């Protein structure tokens, strides 16, 4: 649900509202809700299991200054072993890792990732 006049929103807001990867997370067939996994200071980690076994992970900074938010693939419910693929849904960039999920998150911002196994 968007409460803005889409003919008047800025470019960045329009891009966020029409991001196909984010819409796919919202409309995932599993219908699961995201849940708060952890919170420390202004940083929060939210997780949503998806129908294909991947996880949507939101690293949310409720503060006004940048902060590093860290969790792990195991903590968000991914199976152990192997590497993991982290897809940043805002920047459309992908990188692989060994299980650490971490990002410097700007003030009042969110990094939204899709985490899958198989790196």
ZIZI-V987763 format. One record per residue. N is the residue number from 1. SS is DSSP state (hx for helix, st for strand, lp for the rest). Layout:
BEGIN
[[N	SS] [N	SS]]
END
This chain:
BEGIN
[[1	lp] [2	lp] [3	lp] [4	lp] [5	lp] [6	lp] [7	lp] [8	lp] [9	lp] [10	lp] [11	hx] [12	hx] [13	hx] [14	hx] [15	hx] [16	hx] [17	hx] [18	lp] [19	lp] [20	hx] [21	hx] [22	hx] [23	hx] [24	hx] [25	hx] [26	hx] [27	lp] [28	lp] [29	lp] [30	lp] [31	lp] [32	lp] [33	lp] [34	lp] [35	st] [36	st] [37	st] [38	st] [39	st] [40	st] [41	lp] [42	lp] [43	st] [44	st] [45	st] [46	st] [47	st] [48	st] [49	st] [50	lp] [51	lp] [52	lp] [53	lp] [54	lp] [55	st] [56	st] [57	st] [58	st] [59	st] [60	st] [61	st] [62	lp] [63	lp] [64	lp] [65	lp] [66	lp] [67	st] [68	st] [69	st] [70	st] [71	st] [72	st] [73	lp] [74	lp] [75	lp] [76	lp] [77	lp] [78	lp] [79	lp] [80	lp] [81	lp] [82	lp] [83	lp] [84	st] [85	st] [86	st] [87	st] [88	st] [89	lp] [90	lp] [91	lp] [92	lp] [93	st] [94	st] [95	st] [96	st] [97	st] [98	lp] [99	lp] [100	st] [101	st] [102	st] [103	st] [104	st] [105	st] [106	lp] [107	lp] [108	lp] [109	st] [110	st] [111	st] [112	st] [113	st] [114	st] [115	st] [116	st] [117	st] [118	lp] [119	lp]]
END
